Each structure stands twice: as structure tokens, then as C-alpha cells.
Amino acid sequence: MQERLIVDGYNMIGAWPRLLALKQHESIEAARNALLEELSDYAAYNGIETWVVFDAQFVPGLSQSYEKYHCHVVFTSEGQTADSYIEGMIKDTTGVLKNVTVATSDLAEQRIIFQQGAIRKSARELLEDVESTKMHIRYGDDSYRIAPNPNRSLTTEQLAELDALLKRLSRNEDPKKHD
């Protein structure tokens, strides 16, 4: 099944602490770029087609769309909200072979999204998913790893066995052979 994620861009910027700080201290453009970078890794790692919709609130003019960081980016036309654009996208794409998730924390929009057959995800949930994906990318799947325990030390016998094994290996002997 094909996965599509549609993100209300300004909703995420207003809800994710790092992006909100960028918006308030640097620029809205820096916040938009940071959002696209974050979503790019998430989408690529999870194999999700990702659309980020910004309404014309901060970029007035004609509607425009382009691809950046492997995300489809849409700026709605002046007077059109991201919500209405997203609702139109859902009608066109929700189906048996396509799973559509919309990320927004707007409660009214979440109800409409759900009624149209899409899955809703809050800004906080998407941020948690993005952060979790970052950890998987950085450290891999740690389900098989044993975390080191600083309180557990090797016994004298275990150290002696390891020392003997090291000597056998350095002489190219069979590591299973015991002295």
C-alpha cells in the first residue's frame, strides 16, 4: 500500500519548539527549510510520499509548488487556506491502494480529515515519529543490542579466559581450543 503524508506546514512550525524558535528569532523561511529537512529524512527512511502545504499567509500571490529535500511543497494561492487545499487533496487521493495521513493539530480539521477517510496525526505525534526515526537512522535498530552495564565487571576467571583467547587468536590457533 502506498503511503502519503500531508503536513500542514505552518501548524508544525507553530507547534514544534525548535521551529517556533527559528520563526521567532530568525525568519519564517528558516523555519520552513528546517521543517522540510526534518521531514525529508523521516519520509525517505519510512518510504512515505510527503507533501507539505503552506497557506499564503506569509507568501502572498499565486499558488506555487515545487520539490525540495524530496518533499512536495505547496504554497496555496492568496486567500486559500492550507486546510481547504488539504481537504481537496484527500478527496483526490484517499482510496484502497493509498493510505493518507494528515499532520495537523487543528481539531476542526482533524474531524474533517477523519470523515474523509484519512488518518490524522497531531503535530506532537509527528514530531515524536520524526525524532524516533532520527534515532533509528543514527543508531540503527537496537532491539538486538545489549546495553553496557557499568555496574557489571568481569570476574578474574573471565578476564583470564579472554586473555587466553586473545593469545590463541594472535597465534592463529583455534579459538575454541582451551589451554
C-alpha positions, 0 to 999 in steps of 0.5 A: 500500500502506498503511503502519503503524508500531508503536513500542514506546514505552518501548524508544525512550525507553530507547534514544534519548539525548535521551529517556533524558535527559528520563526521567532528569532530568525525568519519564517523561511528558516523555519520552513527549510528546517521543517522540510529537512526534518521531514525529508529524512523521516519520509525517505527512511519510512518510504512515505510520499510527503507533501507539505502545504503552506497557506499564503499567509506569509507568501502572498500571490499565486499558488506555487509548488515545487520539490525540495529535500524530496518533499512536495511543497505547496504554497496555496494561492492568496486567500486559500487556506492550507486546510481547504487545499488539504481537504481537496487533496484527500478527496483526490487521493484517499482510496484502497491502494493509498493510505493518507495521513494528515499532520495537523493539530487543528481539531476542526480539521482533524474531524474533517480529515477523519470523515474523509477517510484519512488518518490524522496525526497531531503535530506532537505525534509527528514530531515524536515519529520524526525524532524516533526515526532520527534515532533509528537512522543514527543508531540503527535498530537496537532491539538486538543490542545489549546495553553496557552495564557499568555496574557489571565487571568481569570476574578474574576467571573471565578476564583470564579466559579472554586473555587466553583467547586473545593469545590463541587468536594472535597465534592463529590457533583455534579459538575454541581450543582451551589451554 
